Amino acid sequence: MTKHLSVLAAAGFILAGCSPAEQTNQITEQPHANVDPYSFNENYTDYLQTLSSDEFEGRAPASEGEKKTVAFVEGKFREWGLKPYDAENNSYQQPVPLVRMLPTQVSAMNFNTDDLEAFDYRTEMMAWSPRVQEEIELTDSEMVFVGYGIVAPEFGWNDYEGLDVEGKTVVMLVNDPGYDTQDPEVFNGNAMTYYGRWTYKFEEAARQGAAGAIVIHETGPAGYGWGVIAGGSPMRFDLARDNKNMDRVAIEGWITEESADALFARLGSSYDEMRTAAQQPDFAPVPLETGMSLSVTTKFDYLDSPNLIGYIEGKSQPEEHVIYMAHWDHMGVDPVNPDDGIFNGAQDNASGTAGVMALAEFFASQPQPERSVVFVLVTAEERGLLGSDWYADNPMLPLSKAVGGINTDVLNVYGPMKDMVVVGHGNSEMEEYLAKYVEHQDRYIAPEPTPEAGSFYRSDHFNLAKRGVPMLYAKGGNDHIEFGEEYGKQKRAEYVQVAYHKPADEFDPEWDLRGVQQDLWLYYWVGNELANSDDWPNWYSGNEFRGIRDASAEDRK
């Protein structure tokens, strides 16, 4: 227990010695009862500290740290009596086939025109192949600027309308027109939609039949600098699919803003002029009057890493289910760091994994819900949301019967907050269930402070969202009940600067985990209500996932 929780216990605020099972009647029958908001699960701290310990070696997929993580989680799931994902083998593991891909040679981006010099790898462009092939080469692939590279019928937008890009390389802007125009009537205004994510743009280019897909980098709309794209190891991971990703474009990549300027200057234009023109709904694609050649040599190998899944079967509607999700993996060990080479990942995401474990333990002590409750701890989030992607394609129960889900990623370790920040605020009716319980805690819901960064599309819940499942991604924010908003902002900024994806993300016994306990109550109350109701929350009208959810409505009748 942290110092703060110990102090509260001594003062009599925590129900001393009161296990989840002993609170059963109080909580289940009266979810609005005046329970101590800081006492959801006294074991949470132990789970967090264990998962983020040096012994677990940073929890990298396919490592010794993975083996220890799996054994620890499976042992607890079994202790609590959760049903296993694989009943036949009494196993909570869902194997996730991964492929590790290392580009060993990437050529410059060459052009078949004399007035355009090649773009150099890393300094002016980044490129790779998503296909599981040793040698990939594009030769004189005709280039065309397609604005944002978006097809969004609900927003009346189609950058590919009337265009055949078979065999061509498309060049696209990052983010979406709402961000660039700052017009609240265009897409979601300043808040990024999925159409603004570079992952979507590559997917859409493949659907359109393009051979190559290049995104123009700009720090503001991308949300990070060129160093994030070009720095560090070029190693990538993906799911080991039977088709070896041959349905993807041959070459994906980025170019700098300056490189884009050079492409557009030949046409008597500039990056700024093209970006402004692309903001119009009637924008027409612009041929760049050059062909592009680029080759990539890739070394790859295969490995497996499990998702960990346990569930409580619903009493009357077992196929209908609520999902709790977090990623258990982190970055592992840096063998060349002589001082501290372990990326413990305490906040990211031992905090969220411990949260799902605490919720599973509590639910297991309660009366059986009417609908099933599924606890999914996924692998390879740090490698590109891969474990959740695999689960979304291979769910334990039909996703059309998923009532909704809650994602826990980097929980609040800085003490009780007045605000509960909803990432992707305004997306779904899941927020309405949360709102009443937030009010019960005398708190308020706040939208994320930087919606333009597209954080909603950067955690595991997104893979369920884009298959139609309404997902809630919310956590304690910045407005500390004692020290105010500046304190919370300072703590978040310190974490990003000092610890995020660094060895410094370690468990701190001085953390004030009362904030996590607050939030766990909220996650429980929302999930418990949905697990014992006939409700089917949906995405709000106009959301990019509403049509997908509505298409499966017949399955829920």
C-alpha positions in Angstrom: 0.0 0.0 0.0 1.2 3.5 -0.7 1.9 6.0 2.1 -1.3 7.9 1.2 -3.5 4.8 1.4 -1.9 3.8 4.7 -2.7 7.2 6.1 -6.3 7.0 5.0 -6.6 3.5 6.5 -5.3 4.7 9.8 -7.8 7.6 9.7 -10.6 5.0 9.3 -11.6 6.1 5.8 -10.8 2.7 4.2 -13.1 -0.2 5.1 -10.3 -1.9 7.2 -9.8 -5.5 6.3 -12.9 -5.4 4.0 -12.2 -7.6 0.9 -14.2 -7.2 -2.3 -16.3 -10.3 -1.3 -17.3 -8.7 2.0 -18.6 -5.6 0.2 -20.8 -7.6 -2.1 -24.2 -6.7 -0.9 -23.4 -3.0 -0.3 -22.0 -2.5 -3.8 -24.1 -4.7 -6.1 -27.5 -3.7 -4.7 -26.6 0.0 -4.2 -24.0 1.1 -6.8 -24.7 4.7 -5.7 -24.0 3.8 -2.1 -21.6 6.1 -0.2 -18.6 3.8 -0.5 -15.2 5.0 0.3 -14.0 6.1 -3.2 -10.4 5.2 -2.4 -10.9 1.6 -1.5 -11.9 -0.3 -4.6 -9.3 -3.0 -4.3 -6.5 -3.1 -1.7 -4.5 -5.5 -3.8 -4.1 -3.1 -6.8 -0.8 -1.7 -5.5 0.8 -5.2 -5.2 -0.3 -6.1 -8.8 1.2 -2.8 -10.1 4.4 -3.2 -8.2 4.9 -6.9 -9.3 4.2 -6.3 -13.0 6.6 -3.3 -13.1 9.4 -4.9 -11.1 12.9 -5.6 -12.5 12.1 -9.3 -12.2 9.6 -8.9 -15.0 12.2 -7.4 -17.3 10.0 -4.8 -19.0 7.4 -7.4 -20.2 8.5 -7.6 -23.9 6.7 -10.0 -26.2 8.4 -13.4 -26.6 10.8 -12.8 -23.7 11.5 -14.1 -20.2 9.6 -11.2 -18.9 6.6 -12.4 -20.9 6.8 -15.8 -19.3 6.7 -14.3 -15.9 3.8 -12.0 -16.8 1.8 -14.8 -18.2 2.3 -17.0 -15.2 1.4 -14.2 -12.8 -1.8 -13.2 -14.6 -2.9 -16.8 -15.3 -2.3 -17.7 -11.7 -4.5 -14.9 -10.5 -7.3 -15.5 -13.1 -7.3 -19.2 -12.0 -7.4 -18.3 -8.3 -10.4 -16.0 -8.8 -12.3 -18.7 -10.8 -12.5 -16.9 -14.1 -13.4 -19.1 -17.0 -10.4 -19.6 -19.4 -10.3 -18.6 -23.0 -9.3 -22.1 -24.0 -11.5 -24.3 -22.0 -10.2 -27.5 -23.6 -6.7 -26.9 -22.4 -7.7 -24.9 -19.3 -5.6 -22.0 -20.7 -6.2 -18.2 -20.6 -3.8 -17.7 -23.5 -4.8 -16.7 -27.0 -1.7 -17.2 -29.2 -1.0 -14.1 -31.4 1.3 -14.9 -34.4 3.8 -12.1 -35.0 6.4 -11.3 -37.6 9.4 -9.2 -36.8 10.6 -7.2 -39.8 14.0 -5.4 -40.0 14.8 -3.4 -43.1 18.5 -4.1 -43.7 18.8 -1.9 -46.8 16.6 1.0 -48.0 17.5 2.9 -51.1 17.1 6.6 -51.6 13.8 7.7 -53.2 14.8 8.3 -56.8 12.8 10.1 -59.5 12.8 9.7 -63.3 13.1 13.5 -63.9 16.4 15.4 -64.2 15.2 18.4 -62.2 14.5 16.5 -59.0 17.3 15.1 -56.8 16.8 11.9 -54.9 15.4 12.1 -51.3 17.8 10.5 -48.8 16.7 7.9 -46.3 16.0 9.2 -42.8 16.9 12.8 -43.5 14.4 13.5 -46.2 12.2 10.4 -46.3 11.4 7.2 -44.4 10.2 4.1 -46.2 9.6 0.4 -45.5 7.5 -2.4 -46.9 4.6 -3.9 -44.9 4.8 -7.0 -47.1 6.5 -10.1 -45.7 9.0 -10.3 -48.6 12.8 -10.1 -48.6 13.0 -7.9 -51.6 10.5 -5.2 -52.6 11.1 -2.7 -55.4 9.0 0.0 -57.1 10.3 1.3 -60.4 9.1 4.5 -62.0 5.8 4.4 -60.1 3.7 7.4 -61.2 3.2 9.8 -58.3 -0.1 11.7 -57.6 -1.0 14.0 -54.8 -4.4 13.0 -53.4 -4.9 15.7 -50.7 -5.7 13.9 -47.4 -6.2 10.5 -49.0 -9.6 10.2 -47.3 -12.8 8.5 -48.4 -15.4 9.5 -45.7 -19.0 9.3 -47.0 -20.5 10.5 -43.7 -18.5 13.7 -44.1 -19.2 14.0 -47.9 -15.5 13.6 -48.7 -13.8 11.5 -51.3 -10.2 12.4 -52.3 -10.1 9.4 -54.7 -13.3 10.1 -56.6 -12.9 9.3 -60.3 -9.2 8.5 -59.8 -7.5 5.2 -60.8 -4.3 4.8 -58.7 -3.5 1.2 -59.7 0.2 0.8 -59.7 0.8 4.5 -58.7 2.2 6.1 -55.6 -0.1 8.4 -53.7 1.2 11.3 -51.7 -1.0 12.6 -48.8 -1.3 15.2 -46.1 -1.3 14.1 -42.5 -4.4 14.7 -40.2 -7.7 15.7 -41.7 -9.4 18.9 -43.1 -11.1 19.7 -39.8 -7.7 20.2 -38.1 -6.3 22.3 -41.0 -9.4 24.5 -41.4 -10.1 24.7 -37.6 -13.8 24.8 -38.8 -16.0 22.9 -36.3 -18.4 22.1 -39.2 -15.6 20.3 -41.2 -15.1 16.7 -40.0 -14.7 17.1 -36.2 -13.0 20.5 -36.3 -9.8 20.5 -34.3 -10.3 17.0 -33.0 -8.7 14.4 -35.2 -10.9 11.7 -36.7 -9.6 8.2 -37.7 -9.3 9.6 -41.2 -6.5 11.8 -40.0 -4.3 8.9 -38.8 -1.5 7.8 -41.0 -2.5 4.2 -40.5 -5.9 4.8 -42.1 -4.3 6.6 -45.0 -2.1 3.5 -45.8 -5.1 1.2 -45.5 -7.2 3.4 -47.8 -4.4 3.6 -50.4 -4.2 -0.2 -50.4 -8.0 -0.5 -50.9 -7.7 1.9 -53.8 -5.0 -0.3 -55.4 -2.0 2.0 -55.0 1.5 0.5 -55.2 3.0 3.1 -52.8 1.7 5.4 -50.1 3.6 8.4 -48.8 2.5 10.8 -46.1 3.9 14.3 -45.8 5.1 15.1 -42.3 4.3 18.3 -40.5 4.9 18.5 -36.8 1.6 20.3 -35.8 -0.9 18.0 -37.5 1.2 14.9 -36.9 1.5 15.6 -33.2 5.3 14.8 -33.2 8.5 15.8 -34.8 10.4 14.2 -37.7 12.8 12.6 -35.1 10.0 10.4 -33.9 9.6 9.0 -37.5 13.2 8.8 -38.5 15.0 8.3 -35.2 15.6 4.9 -33.5 15.4 1.4 -34.8 13.5 0.9 -38.1 12.4 -2.6 -36.8 8.7 -3.2 -37.2 6.3 -5.8 -36.0 3.1 -7.0 -37.6 0.7 -9.9 -37.4 1.8 -13.0 -39.3 -1.1 -13.2 -41.7 -1.5 -16.0 -44.2 -1.4 -13.6 -47.1 1.9 -12.1 -45.9 0.3 -8.7 -46.2 0.2 -8.9 -50.0 -3.0 -6.9 -49.8 -1.0 -3.9 -48.5 0.8 -1.4 -50.7 4.3 -2.4 -51.6 5.9 0.7 -50.1 4.7 2.8 -47.2 6.5 5.9 -45.9 6.9 9.6 -45.1 8.6 12.6 -46.6 9.5 15.8 -44.9 7.7 19.1 -45.5 10.8 20.3 -47.4 10.7 17.3 -49.7 7.1 17.9 -50.5 8.0 21.5 -51.3 10.5 20.2 -53.8 7.9 18.0 -55.5 5.3 20.8 -55.7 7.8 23.4 -56.9 8.2 21.7 -60.2 4.5 22.3 -60.8 4.8 26.0 -60.0 3.3 25.5 -56.6 4.3 24.9 -52.9 3.4 22.7 -50.0 1.4 25.5 -48.4 -0.6 26.2 -51.6 -1.3 22.5 -52.1 -2.3 22.0 -48.5 -4.8 25.0 -48.8 -6.2 23.7 -52.0 -6.7 20.2 -50.5 -9.0 21.6 -47.8 -11.8 22.1 -50.3 -14.3 19.2 -50.7 -14.1 19.5 -54.5 -10.3 19.2 -54.5 -9.1 17.2 -57.5 -6.0 15.0 -57.3 -2.8 16.5 -58.9 -0.4 14.3 -60.9 3.1 15.1 -59.8 4.6 14.5 -63.3 7.3 12.2 -62.1 7.8 8.5 -61.4 9.3 7.2 -58.1 11.7 4.3 -57.6 12.6 2.8 -54.3 13.8 -0.6 -53.0 13.7 -2.2 -49.6 15.5 -5.4 -48.4 13.9 -6.8 -45.2 15.0 -9.6 -42.8 12.1 -11.2 -40.9 11.4 -13.9 -38.4 8.3 -15.3 -36.7 7.3 -15.4 -33.0 4.2 -16.0 -30.9 3.0 -14.0 -27.9 -0.3 -14.5 -26.1 -3.3 -12.3 -25.3 -4.5 -13.3 -21.8 -8.3 -13.8 -21.6 -10.5 -14.8 -18.7 -14.3 -14.2 -18.3 -17.3 -14.5 -16.1 -20.1 -16.1 -18.0 -23.4 -14.3 -18.1 -26.4 -16.0 -16.3 -29.1 -15.3 -18.9 -27.3 -13.8 -22.0 -23.9 -15.4 -22.1 -23.1 -14.2 -25.7 -23.8 -10.6 -24.8 -20.8 -9.2 -23.1 -18.9 -6.3 -21.7 -15.1 -6.0 -22.4 -12.4 -4.7 -20.1 -9.1 -4.3 -22.0 -5.5 -3.3 -21.3 -2.1 -4.1 -22.8 0.3 -6.1 -20.6 3.4 -5.6 -22.8 6.1 -2.9 -22.7 9.5 -2.3 -24.2 11.7 -5.0 -22.6 15.4 -4.6 -21.9 18.0 -2.4 -23.6 21.1 -4.6 -23.5 23.6 -1.8 -24.3 22.4 0.5 -21.4 25.1 0.0 -18.7 23.1 1.9 -16.0 19.5 0.9 -16.2 18.4 -1.1 -19.3 15.0 -2.2 -18.1 11.9 -0.5 -19.4 9.7 -1.3 -16.5 6.6 0.3 -17.9 5.0 1.0 -14.5 2.6 3.6 -15.8 2.6 2.3 -19.3 1.0 -0.1 -18.8 1.4 -2.1 -15.6 -1.0 0.5 -14.2 -3.8 -0.5 -16.7 -3.0 -4.2 -16.5 -3.2 -4.1 -12.7 -6.5 -2.2 -13.1 -8.1 -4.9 -15.2 -6.8 -7.5 -12.7 -8.4 -5.6 -9.8 -11.7 -5.4 -11.7 -11.6 -9.1 -12.5 -11.0 -9.9 -8.9 -13.8 -7.7 -7.8 -16.3 -9.0 -10.4 -15.5 -12.6 -9.4 -16.6 -11.8 -5.8 -19.9 -10.4 -7.0 -23.2 -12.3 -7.9 -23.1 -13.6 -11.5 -24.1 -10.9 -14.0 -26.8 -11.4 -16.6 -24.3 -10.8 -19.4 -20.8 -12.0 -19.7 -17.8 -9.9 -18.6 -14.6 -10.5 -20.5 -11.2 -9.4 -19.3 -8.7 -9.1 -22.2 -5.0 -8.3 -21.5 -3.4 -8.0 -24.9 0.1 -8.2 -26.2 2.2 -6.2 -28.6 0.5 -2.8 -28.1 3.8 -1.1 -28.2 4.5 -2.8 -31.6 1.4 -1.3 -33.2 -1.7 -2.4 -31.3 -1.2 -5.9 -32.7 -2.6 -8.1 -29.9 -5.9 -6.2 -29.8 -6.0 -6.3 -33.6 -5.7 -10.1 -33.5 -8.4 -10.3 -30.8 -10.7 -8.1 -32.8 -10.4 -10.4 -35.8 -10.6 -13.6 -33.6 -12.9 -12.6 -30.7 -13.9 -15.1 -28.0 -17.5 -13.9 -28.4 -19.1 -12.2 -31.5 -18.3 -8.5 -31.5 -21.8 -7.8 -32.7 -22.8 -9.0 -29.3 -20.3 -6.8 -27.4 -22.4 -4.3 -25.4 -19.4 -2.0 -25.1 -15.9 -1.9 -23.7 -13.6 0.0 -21.3 -9.9 0.5 -22.0 -7.3 1.2 -19.3 -4.0 2.6 -20.4 -1.6 4.7 -18.3 -3.8 5.3 -15.2 -3.6 8.2 -12.8 -1.0 7.8 -10.1 -0.9 11.4 -8.9 -3.8 11.4 -6.5 -7.6 12.1 -6.6 -8.8 14.3 -9.4 -11.9 16.4 -9.8 -12.0 15.7 -13.5 -12.4 12.5 -15.5 -10.9 13.0 -18.9 -12.6 11.2 -21.8 -10.2 10.6 -24.7 -12.3 10.9 -27.8 -15.0 12.9 -26.0 -18.2 13.1 -27.9 -17.9 9.7 -29.7 -20.4 7.4 -28.0 -23.2 6.9 -25.6 -20.7 5.1 -23.3 -20.0 8.6 -21.9 -23.5 8.9 -20.6 -23.2 5.9 -18.4 -19.9 7.2 -17.1 -21.3 10.7 -16.5 -23.8 9.8 -13.8 -21.2 7.9 -11.8 -18.7 10.7 -12.2 -21.3 13.1 -10.8 -21.8 10.7 -7.9 -18.1 11.2 -7.0 -18.6 15.0 -7.2 -16.4 15.1 -10.2 -16.8 16.3 -13.7 -16.1 15.0 -17.2 -13.5 16.8 -19.3 -12.6 16.3 -22.9 -8.9 15.5 -23.6 -6.8 18.7 -23.8 -5.2 17.9 -27.2 -7.9 16.2 -29.4 -5.9 17.1 -32.5 -3.3 14.5 -31.5 -5.8 11.6 -32.2 -5.0 9.8 -28.9 -8.3 7.9 -29.3 -6.8 6.0 -32.2 -3.6 5.1 -30.5 -4.6 2.6 -27.9 -6.0 -0.9 -28.0 -9.7 0.0 -27.7 -9.5 1.5 -31.2 -9.3 -2.0 -32.9 -12.6 -2.8 -31.4 -14.0 0.6 -32.1 -13.3 0.4 -35.8 -15.2 -2.9 -35.9 -18.2 -1.1 -34.3 -17.9 -1.8 -30.6 -18.6 1.4 -28.5 -15.5 1.9 -26.4 -14.8 4.1 -23.5 -11.2 5.4 -22.9 -11.2 7.6 -19.8 -9.1 8.3 -16.8 -8.4 10.8 -14.0 -7.2 14.0 -15.4 -5.3 17.1 -14.1 -7.5 18.9 -11.7 -6.2 17.6 -8.4 -8.6 17.9 -5.5 -5.9 19.5 -3.2 -3.3 21.1 -5.5 -5.3 22.2 -8.5 -4.9 21.9 -12.3 -1.4 23.2 -12.7 -0.1 20.5 -10.4 -1.7 17.8 -12.5 -0.4 19.3 -15.8 3.1 19.5 -14.3 3.0 15.9 -13.3 1.8 14.8 -16.8 4.5 16.9 -18.5 7.2 15.5 -16.2 6.1 11.9 -17.1 6.2 12.5 -20.8 9.6 14.2 -20.6 11.3 12.0 -18.1 9.7 8.6 -18.1 7.4 7.9 -21.1 9.0 4.9 -23.0 12.1 5.3 -21.0 13.7 3.2 -18.2 12.6 5.9 -15.7 9.0 4.6 -15.9 9.3 2.7 -12.6 7.1 2.1 -9.6 7.3 4.9 -7.1 6.2 4.1 -3.5 5.4 7.7 -3.1 2.7 7.7 -5.7 -0.8 8.6 -4.5 -2.9 5.8 -5.9 -6.2 7.1 -4.5 -6.8 8.5 -8.0 -6.7 5.0 -9.5 -9.0 3.7 -6.8 -11.5 6.4 -7.7 -11.4 5.5 -11.3 -11.7 1.8 -10.7 -15.0 2.4 -9.0 -16.2 4.2 -12.1 -15.0 1.5 -14.5 -16.8 -1.1 -12.3 -20.1 0.8 -12.0 -20.3 1.4 -15.8 -19.5 -2.2 -16.7 -21.7 -3.6 -14.0 -24.7 -1.6 -15.1 -24.2 -2.7 -18.7 -23.7 -6.3 -17.7 -27.0 -6.3 -15.9 -29.2 -4.4 -18.3 -30.8 -4.8 -21.7 -29.1 -1.6 -23.0 -27.1 -1.4 -26.2 -25.1 1.9 -26.3 -24.1 3.1 -29.7 -21.8 5.6 -31.3 -23.3 9.1 -31.7 -24.8 10.0 -35.0 -22.1 11.2 -37.5 -19.3 9.2 -35.8 -17.2 7.3 -38.3 -17.9 4.0 -36.6 -21.7 4.4 -36.3 -22.4 2.8 -39.7 -20.4 -0.3 -38.8 -22.3 -0.8 -35.5 -25.7 -0.2 -37.2 -24.9 -2.8 -39.9 -24.8 -5.6 -37.2 -28.0 -4.4 -35.5 -29.9 -7.6 -36.5 -27.6 -9.7 -34.4 -28.7 -7.8 -31.3 -32.4 -8.4 -31.6 
